[in-house]
Amino acid sequence: MREISIRQLWSRAWDLFKVNWLLLLGLLVIAIIVSLIPLIGALIVGSLLWPAVIGALIAGILLMPALVRAGYLVARQGQSSFREAFGDISLLLKVLIYQFILGLIPGSFVGLGHVFMVLMDFHGVILVLVGYHLLFISYLLGWAGPYAILSGRAGIFRAIGQSFSLTAQNFGKVFLGLLSFTGLAILGAIPCGVGLLVVGPMWCVFWPLLYLALTGEEGVPHS
């Protein structure tokens, strides 16, 4: 297997972002706006905030599979469209279910922890911290699952095993990729968060590029 350079993958992600910025940035902005609508509505009406938070999470999560698919198609084909991103509802549902399963246990810890914190119970802080640590671990091990589903290599549950195995075999590269994204996200957040509007869409292309490189699948050739 040829040597995989994280730096070169980010460079390729940047090139592909420049060609597909409207699609990737558009989907990201739409997801953010749709997620904020319940929160803004709750603040205006003066209703309870927690139902609005849950509504915002649901709205955002429903749009994320389309963004994941768009990034995968861009990495594989070089270009994509809004129509292609939403084109296969069954695949989007599979990605959504996969993400739900992966985040179920960590999300339960975080949610329960917040409930305890509202009740002024110190144990809530511990639960929240444990939940976020589990969320990091689940993403680190399960990041490749959606691309295994989108490529047709696996179903929902088999994708979990394939992702865990791929990460275990290439842990150094995957961890370095995650660290590099964290660094770019921090830099992007410095100018009032504006840089995240570039780093976010690039992140959606970087991970499928890494997946294609690690699995040896054919992606868009370098120019």
Secondary structure, DSSP 8 states (H G I E B T S, - for coil): -----HHHHHHHHHHHHHHHHHHHHHHHHHHHHHHHHHHHHHHHHT--HHHHHHHHHHHHHHHHHHHHHHHHHHHHHS---HHHHTS-HHHHHHHHHHHHHHHHHHHHHHHHHHHHHHTT-THHHHHHHHHHHHHHHHHHHHTTHHHHHHTTS--HHHHHHHHHHHHHHTHHHHHHHHHHHHHHHHHHHTTTTTTHHHHHHHHHHHHHHHHHHHHT-------
